[in-house]
């Protein structure tokens, strides 16, 4: 059953702010077929445990788990024909993957713009989770500052594109748009 009106939703917040659980609950309250699109890569044991915990938390309300660390927009375009709701967790891990792939800032910003431009053209409701990383100290190293700057620009561009925007802090989601 397709929803009458697809939507795009951005949910941001800091580490352990409750953004992923809020996004999951929101997705599970919507009618239709759900897919979880993971951008994380299990590159170490700690990340393997995190991924396993997230998978266990989702349970049977989800019809598929998709994994795409780099070509997020392409994956969303393909998946949106099969699913009504797609939860992407998370944008900042995707950015980290692009940085690790040695993409230039210009390439990364183009990928962000392509994602933002496509969101409201897709037939599925897309829920994006992203970290707020600009509220703390200025990172000591150039790569950390580059990541922080790109994440801030990504969040700004996605906020402009999305129809709804939430910010979570201490487990409390606040609707911004």
N, C-alpha and C positions, 0 to 999 in steps of 0.2 A: 504494500500500500504506500504510494508516494504521497508525501505531504503536499498540500495545495501550494504553499509558498516556502521555498527553500530559503535558508538564511545563512548568514556568516556571523560567527560569534568568536570574540577573542577574550580569553581569560588569562590575566596576568597576576603576578605576585612574586614574592621572594621565595627562597628555599623554605620548604615545610610550611608554607602559608595556607595550604588547603586547596590550592588551585586545581590540582589533578583530580582530587576526590569530588570537588564541586563540578568540574567538567563532566566526570563520569556520571554523577547523579543526574545532571541536566540531560545528558544524552540518553540515559536509561528511562527518563520520563517522557521522551518523545516517542511517538508511534513509528514503527517501521523497522527495517533491517539495519543493524548497526555494525560498523567496522571500526576497529581501533587501528590507527596508523602510527606505528612506532618509528621514531627516527633514531633511537638509541642503538648503539652497537655494543655487544657483549665482548669488550676487549680485555676485561679482567674479571676475577671472581666476584668482587664486590658488585660490579654492574650486572653480572649474571644473576646474583641474588636479588637485586632490585627488580630486574625484568621478570623473574619468576614470581616475585611477590605481587607485582602489578597484574600479571596474568591470572594469578589465583584470585585476586580481588575482583576481577571482572566477572567471572562466573559464566553462566549459561545465557545471560541476557545479550551476549555478543555473538554475532554470526561469523566473524572473521577477525583475525589479527594479521595486518599487513606490515611488512617491514621495508622501509625505504630510507636509507641514510642520506641520499644526495638528490635524487630526482623527484622531489616532493610534489611539484606541480603536475608533472606527468602522471604520477601515481594517483593523485587526487582526481585528475580528469578521467582516468580509466575506471577507478573505483566508484565514482559518483554515478555511473550508469547501473551499477549492481546494488548499491546501498543507499538508504534514505538519510542516514546520519553517519558522518565520519568524524571521529575524534582524533586529532593530530596531537601527539604528545612526544616531543615538544619542539617549538620553533628554535629555541636557543641551542638545543643539541644538534639540530639540523645545521645551524650556523657554525657550530663547532666542527661538524663534519666537513663543511665546505672549506673552512679555514685549514683543516688537516689535509684536505685534498689539494692544498696550495692554490686555491682560487684567489684571484685578486679582489680587492675591495669593489672594483667596478663590476666584476663578474657576480659577486655576491649581491650587490645592490640590484643588479639586473634580475637575478633569480628572485629576490624579494619582491620586486615590482611585478614580475610575471605572476607570482603567487597572488599578490594583492589584486591584480587586474582580473584574474580568473575566478576569484572567490564567488562573486555574485552572478556568474554566468553558469555555474555548475548546478545540476538538478538536485543535488543533495544538500542537506544542512551540514555545514562544515564548522566544527568547534575546534579552535586552535588554542593550545596552552603555550604560554611563553613566560620566561622568567624576567623579573625586573632586576637588573644587575647594576643600575646606576645610583642606587640610594646609599651606597656605602663608600668606603675610602677609594681614592683614585688608585688603581692597580699600580704596583711598583714596576712591572715589566711592560715593555712595548706591546707584546702580544696580548697581554691582559687588557691594556687600554684599547687596543684595536678591537678586541672582542666586545668589550663594554660599549664602545662607540657604535659598532655594527648592530649589536642587540638593541640599543636605544633607537637607532634609525629604523630597524625592522619593526619594532613595536609601534613607532609613530606611523609608519606607512600602513601597517596592518590595521591600526586603530582607525585610520581614515577610511579604509576599505570596508571594514566590518560594520554590519548593521547594529550589532550589540557588542558592548565592551564591559567587562567586569574586572575589578581589581580585588584580590583577596589579601587579607592581612589577618594573621592569628586565627585562621579558620572562618573569618567573616567576609563573605563576598559582598562587594559594593558595586552596584550598577552605575557605570559612568556614562553610558550612552545606550 
